[in-house]
Amino acid sequence: MDNNNFKSLQVLFLALLGGQLTMCIAFCIITGLRAGFSTEGIFWALGAIISISTIIIGVLLYNQRITKGVMLTGLSDKLAHYRGTVITRLALVEGGNIVLMVFMFLDNGSTIYLIFFAFGVGVFIYFRPTAEAFIQDYKLKAKEEEELRYMIS
């Protein structure tokens, strides 16, 4: 994997984040965003459960895949594995956030969903792919770390 592939992972992250924020803004405009935190019906609870569940599943899958990725040999194989692992985790968190926005739309703009959405976006940003996270999570050797830093500089 070369420098462009690692940077493309960061571009993908920004695109996914931008899509979530755009969707949130669009749904807020469309629904008129009611004031107050209505907890009528089941959408708000179901949305919270789905959002938190996707975050937990994302963390568990990430950790499971990391244990396998550490055993790989060669920086290229580890980078390819990291890319797939990060995309999986980000997709799960994004999925939960999109569900929240759909539920907000169906619930005529109740702002309770924005609290859970903001939390989900915060988690999404926390999971941003970085060279430092890759180095730490995959326990790169000094030579691999040097090669990675050269590739992304």
Rosetta constraint file for C-alpha pairs under 8 A:
AtomPair CA 1 CA 5 HARMONIC 6.07 0.50
AtomPair CA 1 CA 6 HARMONIC 7.48 0.50
AtomPair CA 1 CA 76 HARMONIC 5.02 0.50
AtomPair CA 1 CA 77 HARMONIC 7.77 0.50
AtomPair CA 1 CA 79 HARMONIC 6.57 0.50
AtomPair CA 1 CA 80 HARMONIC 6.69 0.50
AtomPair CA 2 CA 6 HARMONIC 6.78 0.50
AtomPair CA 2 CA 76 HARMONIC 7.91 0.50
AtomPair CA 2 CA 151 HARMONIC 6.67 0.50
AtomPair CA 3 CA 7 HARMONIC 6.24 0.50
AtomPair CA 3 CA 151 HARMONIC 5.02 0.50
AtomPair CA 3 CA 152 HARMONIC 5.19 0.50
AtomPair CA 4 CA 8 HARMONIC 5.89 0.50
AtomPair CA 5 CA 9 HARMONIC 6.46 0.50
AtomPair CA 6 CA 10 HARMONIC 6.89 0.50
AtomPair CA 6 CA 79 HARMONIC 7.69 0.50
AtomPair CA 6 CA 83 HARMONIC 7.79 0.50
AtomPair CA 6 CA 152 HARMONIC 7.42 0.50
AtomPair CA 7 CA 11 HARMONIC 6.30 0.50
AtomPair CA 7 CA 152 HARMONIC 7.57 0.50
AtomPair CA 8 CA 12 HARMONIC 6.00 0.50
AtomPair CA 9 CA 13 HARMONIC 6.26 0.50
AtomPair CA 9 CA 83 HARMONIC 6.75 0.50
AtomPair CA 9 CA 129 HARMONIC 7.27 0.50
AtomPair CA 10 CA 14 HARMONIC 6.40 0.50
AtomPair CA 10 CA 128 HARMONIC 7.65 0.50
AtomPair CA 10 CA 129 HARMONIC 6.33 0.50
AtomPair CA 10 CA 130 HARMONIC 7.81 0.50
AtomPair CA 11 CA 15 HARMONIC 6.17 0.50
AtomPair CA 12 CA 16 HARMONIC 6.14 0.50
AtomPair CA 13 CA 17 HARMONIC 6.16 0.50
AtomPair CA 13 CA 90 HARMONIC 7.76 0.50
AtomPair CA 13 CA 128 HARMONIC 6.83 0.50
AtomPair CA 13 CA 129 HARMONIC 7.55 0.50
AtomPair CA 14 CA 18 HARMONIC 5.97 0.50
AtomPair CA 15 CA 19 HARMONIC 6.09 0.50
AtomPair CA 16 CA 20 HARMONIC 6.33 0.50
AtomPair CA 16 CA 94 HARMONIC 7.50 0.50
AtomPair CA 17 CA 21 HARMONIC 6.31 0.50
AtomPair CA 17 CA 121 HARMONIC 7.70 0.50
AtomPair CA 17 CA 124 HARMONIC 7.75 0.50
AtomPair CA 17 CA 125 HARMONIC 7.94 0.50
AtomPair CA 18 CA 22 HARMONIC 5.99 0.50
AtomPair CA 19 CA 23 HARMONIC 6.06 0.50
AtomPair CA 20 CA 24 HARMONIC 6.19 0.50
AtomPair CA 20 CA 94 HARMONIC 7.21 0.50
AtomPair CA 20 CA 97 HARMONIC 7.28 0.50
AtomPair CA 20 CA 98 HARMONIC 6.90 0.50
AtomPair CA 21 CA 25 HARMONIC 6.18 0.50
AtomPair CA 22 CA 26 HARMONIC 6.08 0.50
AtomPair CA 23 CA 27 HARMONIC 6.08 0.50
AtomPair CA 23 CA 98 HARMONIC 7.95 0.50
AtomPair CA 23 CA 101 HARMONIC 7.40 0.50
AtomPair CA 24 CA 28 HARMONIC 6.07 0.50
AtomPair CA 24 CA 101 HARMONIC 6.18 0.50
AtomPair CA 25 CA 29 HARMONIC 6.22 0.50
AtomPair CA 26 CA 30 HARMONIC 6.10 0.50
AtomPair CA 27 CA 31 HARMONIC 5.92 0.50
AtomPair CA 27 CA 101 HARMONIC 6.97 0.50
AtomPair CA 27 CA 104 HARMONIC 7.68 0.50
AtomPair CA 27 CA 105 HARMONIC 6.14 0.50
AtomPair CA 27 CA 109 HARMONIC 7.64 0.50
AtomPair CA 28 CA 32 HARMONIC 5.83 0.50
AtomPair CA 28 CA 33 HARMONIC 5.19 0.50
AtomPair CA 28 CA 109 HARMONIC 6.53 0.50
AtomPair CA 29 CA 33 HARMONIC 6.94 0.50
AtomPair CA 31 CA 105 HARMONIC 6.29 0.50
AtomPair CA 31 CA 108 HARMONIC 5.49 0.50
AtomPair CA 31 CA 109 HARMONIC 4.88 0.50
AtomPair CA 32 CA 108 HARMONIC 7.85 0.50
AtomPair CA 32 CA 109 HARMONIC 6.32 0.50
AtomPair CA 33 CA 108 HARMONIC 7.38 0.50
AtomPair CA 33 CA 109 HARMONIC 4.33 0.50
AtomPair CA 33 CA 110 HARMONIC 6.13 0.50
AtomPair CA 33 CA 111 HARMONIC 6.35 0.50
AtomPair CA 34 CA 108 HARMONIC 7.35 0.50
AtomPair CA 34 CA 109 HARMONIC 5.33 0.50
AtomPair CA 34 CA 110 HARMONIC 5.29 0.50
AtomPair CA 34 CA 111 HARMONIC 6.41 0.50
AtomPair CA 35 CA 110 HARMONIC 7.01 0.50
AtomPair CA 35 CA 111 HARMONIC 6.55 0.50
AtomPair CA 36 CA 110 HARMONIC 6.85 0.50
AtomPair CA 36 CA 111 HARMONIC 6.24 0.50
AtomPair CA 36 CA 112 HARMONIC 7.50 0.50
AtomPair CA 37 CA 110 HARMONIC 6.07 0.50
AtomPair CA 37 CA 111 HARMONIC 5.47 0.50
AtomPair CA 37 CA 112 HARMONIC 4.69 0.50
AtomPair CA 38 CA 110 HARMONIC 5.90 0.50
AtomPair CA 38 CA 111 HARMONIC 7.45 0.50
AtomPair CA 38 CA 112 HARMONIC 6.55 0.50
AtomPair CA 39 CA 44 HARMONIC 6.28 0.50
AtomPair CA 39 CA 45 HARMONIC 7.94 0.50
AtomPair CA 39 CA 112 HARMONIC 7.50 0.50
AtomPair CA 40 CA 44 HARMONIC 7.82 0.50
AtomPair CA 42 CA 46 HARMONIC 5.95 0.50
AtomPair CA 43 CA 47 HARMONIC 5.76 0.50
AtomPair CA 43 CA 103 HARMONIC 6.02 0.50
AtomPair CA 43 CA 107 HARMONIC 7.32 0.50
AtomPair CA 44 CA 48 HARMONIC 6.18 0.50
AtomPair CA 44 CA 103 HARMONIC 7.34 0.50
AtomPair CA 44 CA 112 HARMONIC 7.08 0.50
AtomPair CA 44 CA 113 HARMONIC 6.60 0.50
AtomPair CA 45 CA 49 HARMONIC 6.15 0.50
AtomPair CA 46 CA 50 HARMONIC 6.07 0.50
AtomPair CA 47 CA 51 HARMONIC 5.98 0.50
AtomPair CA 47 CA 96 HARMONIC 7.70 0.50
AtomPair CA 47 CA 99 HARMONIC 6.61 0.50
AtomPair CA 47 CA 100 HARMONIC 5.32 0.50
AtomPair CA 47 CA 103 HARMONIC 6.84 0.50
AtomPair CA 47 CA 113 HARMONIC 7.63 0.50
AtomPair CA 48 CA 52 HARMONIC 6.06 0.50
AtomPair CA 48 CA 100 HARMONIC 7.61 0.50
AtomPair CA 48 CA 116 HARMONIC 6.39 0.50
AtomPair CA 49 CA 53 HARMONIC 5.87 0.50
AtomPair CA 50 CA 54 HARMONIC 6.07 0.50
AtomPair CA 50 CA 96 HARMONIC 5.94 0.50
AtomPair CA 50 CA 99 HARMONIC 7.73 0.50
AtomPair CA 51 CA 55 HARMONIC 6.46 0.50
AtomPair CA 51 CA 93 HARMONIC 7.18 0.50
AtomPair CA 51 CA 95 HARMONIC 7.95 0.50
AtomPair CA 51 CA 96 HARMONIC 4.26 0.50
AtomPair CA 51 CA 97 HARMONIC 6.35 0.50
AtomPair CA 51 CA 99 HARMONIC 7.64 0.50
AtomPair CA 51 CA 100 HARMONIC 7.24 0.50
AtomPair CA 51 CA 116 HARMONIC 7.43 0.50
AtomPair CA 51 CA 120 HARMONIC 7.01 0.50
AtomPair CA 52 CA 56 HARMONIC 6.25 0.50
AtomPair CA 52 CA 96 HARMONIC 7.63 0.50
AtomPair CA 53 CA 57 HARMONIC 6.00 0.50
AtomPair CA 54 CA 58 HARMONIC 5.90 0.50
AtomPair CA 54 CA 92 HARMONIC 5.39 0.50
AtomPair CA 54 CA 93 HARMONIC 5.61 0.50
AtomPair CA 54 CA 95 HARMONIC 7.47 0.50
AtomPair CA 54 CA 96 HARMONIC 5.83 0.50
AtomPair CA 55 CA 59 HARMONIC 6.25 0.50
AtomPair CA 55 CA 89 HARMONIC 7.95 0.50
AtomPair CA 55 CA 92 HARMONIC 6.81 0.50
AtomPair CA 55 CA 93 HARMONIC 5.39 0.50
AtomPair CA 55 CA 96 HARMONIC 7.73 0.50
AtomPair CA 55 CA 120 HARMONIC 7.83 0.50
AtomPair CA 55 CA 123 HARMONIC 7.83 0.50
AtomPair CA 56 CA 60 HARMONIC 6.18 0.50
AtomPair CA 57 CA 61 HARMONIC 6.00 0.50
AtomPair CA 57 CA 92 HARMONIC 7.65 0.50
AtomPair CA 58 CA 62 HARMONIC 5.96 0.50
AtomPair CA 58 CA 88 HARMONIC 7.23 0.50
AtomPair CA 58 CA 89 HARMONIC 4.55 0.50
AtomPair CA 58 CA 90 HARMONIC 7.51 0.50
AtomPair CA 58 CA 92 HARMONIC 5.87 0.50
AtomPair CA 58 CA 93 HARMONIC 6.86 0.50
AtomPair CA 59 CA 63 HARMONIC 6.13 0.50
AtomPair CA 59 CA 89 HARMONIC 6.91 0.50
AtomPair CA 60 CA 64 HARMONIC 6.13 0.50
AtomPair CA 61 CA 65 HARMONIC 6.03 0.50
AtomPair CA 61 CA 89 HARMONIC 7.30 0.50
AtomPair CA 62 CA 66 HARMONIC 6.02 0.50
AtomPair CA 62 CA 85 HARMONIC 5.98 0.50
AtomPair CA 62 CA 86 HARMONIC 7.32 0.50
AtomPair CA 62 CA 88 HARMONIC 7.83 0.50
AtomPair CA 62 CA 89 HARMONIC 6.32 0.50
AtomPair CA 63 CA 67 HARMONIC 6.47 0.50
AtomPair CA 64 CA 68 HARMONIC 6.96 0.50
AtomPair CA 65 CA 69 HARMONIC 6.07 0.50
AtomPair CA 65 CA 85 HARMONIC 6.56 0.50
AtomPair CA 66 CA 70 HARMONIC 6.05 0.50
AtomPair CA 66 CA 82 HARMONIC 7.80 0.50
AtomPair CA 66 CA 85 HARMONIC 7.69 0.50
AtomPair CA 66 CA 137 HARMONIC 6.75 0.50
AtomPair CA 66 CA 138 HARMONIC 6.65 0.50
AtomPair CA 67 CA 71 HARMONIC 7.14 0.50
AtomPair CA 68 CA 72 HARMONIC 7.16 0.50
AtomPair CA 69 CA 78 HARMONIC 6.11 0.50
AtomPair CA 69 CA 81 HARMONIC 6.25 0.50
AtomPair CA 69 CA 82 HARMONIC 7.34 0.50
AtomPair CA 69 CA 138 HARMONIC 6.54 0.50
AtomPair CA 70 CA 78 HARMONIC 7.43 0.50
AtomPair CA 70 CA 137 HARMONIC 7.74 0.50
AtomPair CA 70 CA 138 HARMONIC 4.83 0.50
AtomPair CA 70 CA 139 HARMONIC 6.56 0.50
AtomPair CA 72 CA 77 HARMONIC 6.58 0.50
AtomPair CA 72 CA 78 HARMONIC 6.09 0.50
AtomPair CA 73 CA 77 HARMONIC 6.71 0.50
AtomPair CA 73 CA 78 HARMONIC 7.07 0.50
AtomPair CA 74 CA 78 HARMONIC 6.42 0.50
AtomPair CA 74 CA 144 HARMONIC 7.75 0.50
AtomPair CA 75 CA 79 HARMONIC 6.01 0.50
AtomPair CA 75 CA 144 HARMONIC 5.99 0.50
AtomPair CA 75 CA 148 HARMONIC 7.66 0.50
AtomPair CA 76 CA 80 HARMONIC 6.23 0.50
AtomPair CA 77 CA 81 HARMONIC 6.17 0.50
AtomPair CA 78 CA 82 HARMONIC 6.01 0.50
AtomPair CA 78 CA 138 HARMONIC 7.43 0.50
AtomPair CA 79 CA 83 HARMONIC 6.09 0.50
AtomPair CA 80 CA 84 HARMONIC 6.49 0.50
AtomPair CA 81 CA 85 HARMONIC 6.13 0.50
AtomPair CA 82 CA 86 HARMONIC 5.96 0.50
AtomPair CA 82 CA 134 HARMONIC 7.07 0.50
AtomPair CA 83 CA 87 HARMONIC 6.10 0.50
AtomPair CA 84 CA 88 HARMONIC 6.15 0.50
AtomPair CA 85 CA 89 HARMONIC 6.38 0.50
AtomPair CA 86 CA 90 HARMONIC 6.06 0.50
AtomPair CA 86 CA 129 HARMONIC 6.84 0.50
AtomPair CA 87 CA 91 HARMONIC 5.91 0.50
AtomPair CA 88 CA 92 HARMONIC 6.31 0.50
AtomPair CA 89 CA 93 HARMONIC 6.46 0.50
AtomPair CA 90 CA 94 HARMONIC 5.97 0.50
AtomPair CA 90 CA 124 HARMONIC 6.53 0.50
AtomPair CA 90 CA 127 HARMONIC 7.27 0.50
AtomPair CA 91 CA 95 HARMONIC 5.92 0.50
AtomPair CA 92 CA 96 HARMONIC 6.49 0.50
AtomPair CA 93 CA 97 HARMONIC 6.41 0.50
AtomPair CA 93 CA 120 HARMONIC 6.73 0.50
AtomPair CA 93 CA 123 HARMONIC 7.75 0.50
AtomPair CA 93 CA 124 HARMONIC 6.32 0.50
AtomPair CA 94 CA 98 HARMONIC 6.15 0.50
AtomPair CA 94 CA 120 HARMONIC 7.79 0.50
AtomPair CA 94 CA 121 HARMONIC 7.98 0.50
AtomPair CA 94 CA 124 HARMONIC 7.28 0.50
AtomPair CA 95 CA 99 HARMONIC 6.23 0.50
AtomPair CA 96 CA 100 HARMONIC 6.38 0.50
AtomPair CA 96 CA 120 HARMONIC 7.54 0.50
AtomPair CA 97 CA 101 HARMONIC 6.46 0.50
AtomPair CA 97 CA 116 HARMONIC 7.99 0.50
AtomPair CA 97 CA 117 HARMONIC 5.60 0.50
AtomPair CA 97 CA 120 HARMONIC 6.04 0.50
AtomPair CA 97 CA 121 HARMONIC 7.31 0.50
AtomPair CA 98 CA 102 HARMONIC 6.24 0.50
AtomPair CA 99 CA 103 HARMONIC 6.14 0.50
AtomPair CA 100 CA 104 HARMONIC 6.10 0.50
AtomPair CA 100 CA 113 HARMONIC 6.00 0.50
AtomPair CA 100 CA 116 HARMONIC 7.46 0.50
AtomPair CA 100 CA 117 HARMONIC 6.43 0.50
AtomPair CA 101 CA 105 HARMONIC 6.18 0.50
AtomPair CA 101 CA 113 HARMONIC 7.07 0.50
AtomPair CA 101 CA 117 HARMONIC 7.53 0.50
AtomPair CA 102 CA 106 HARMONIC 6.19 0.50
AtomPair CA 103 CA 107 HARMONIC 5.92 0.50
AtomPair CA 103 CA 113 HARMONIC 7.68 0.50
AtomPair CA 104 CA 108 HARMONIC 6.28 0.50
AtomPair CA 104 CA 109 HARMONIC 5.05 0.50
AtomPair CA 104 CA 110 HARMONIC 5.94 0.50
AtomPair CA 104 CA 111 HARMONIC 7.49 0.50
AtomPair CA 104 CA 113 HARMONIC 5.86 0.50
AtomPair CA 105 CA 109 HARMONIC 5.58 0.50
AtomPair CA 111 CA 115 HARMONIC 7.26 0.50
AtomPair CA 112 CA 116 HARMONIC 7.13 0.50
AtomPair CA 113 CA 117 HARMONIC 5.97 0.50
AtomPair CA 114 CA 118 HARMONIC 5.81 0.50
AtomPair CA 115 CA 119 HARMONIC 6.31 0.50
AtomPair CA 116 CA 120 HARMONIC 6.13 0.50
AtomPair CA 117 CA 121 HARMONIC 6.07 0.50
AtomPair CA 118 CA 122 HARMONIC 6.06 0.50
AtomPair CA 119 CA 123 HARMONIC 6.28 0.50
AtomPair CA 120 CA 124 HARMONIC 6.07 0.50
AtomPair CA 121 CA 125 HARMONIC 6.12 0.50
AtomPair CA 122 CA 126 HARMONIC 6.16 0.50
AtomPair CA 123 CA 127 HARMONIC 6.25 0.50
AtomPair CA 124 CA 128 HARMONIC 6.70 0.50
AtomPair CA 129 CA 133 HARMONIC 6.85 0.50
AtomPair CA 129 CA 134 HARMONIC 7.59 0.50
AtomPair CA 130 CA 134 HARMONIC 6.34 0.50
AtomPair CA 131 CA 135 HARMONIC 6.08 0.50
AtomPair CA 131 CA 148 HARMONIC 7.84 0.50
AtomPair CA 131 CA 149 HARMONIC 7.86 0.50
AtomPair CA 132 CA 136 HARMONIC 6.11 0.50
AtomPair CA 133 CA 137 HARMONIC 5.80 0.50
AtomPair CA 134 CA 138 HARMONIC 5.76 0.50
AtomPair CA 134 CA 139 HARMONIC 7.93 0.50
AtomPair CA 135 CA 139 HARMONIC 5.70 0.50
AtomPair CA 135 CA 140 HARMONIC 5.23 0.50
AtomPair CA 135 CA 145 HARMONIC 6.54 0.50
AtomPair CA 136 CA 140 HARMONIC 6.95 0.50
AtomPair CA 140 CA 144 HARMONIC 5.73 0.50
AtomPair CA 140 CA 145 HARMONIC 5.81 0.50
AtomPair CA 141 CA 145 HARMONIC 6.11 0.50
AtomPair CA 142 CA 146 HARMONIC 6.12 0.50
AtomPair CA 143 CA 147 HARMONIC 6.18 0.50
AtomPair CA 144 CA 148 HARMONIC 6.08 0.50
AtomPair CA 145 CA 149 HARMONIC 6.15 0.50
AtomPair CA 146 CA 150 HARMONIC 6.19 0.50
AtomPair CA 147 CA 151 HARMONIC 6.22 0.50
AtomPair CA 148 CA 152 HARMONIC 6.32 0.50
AtomPair CA 149 CA 153 HARMONIC 6.00 0.50
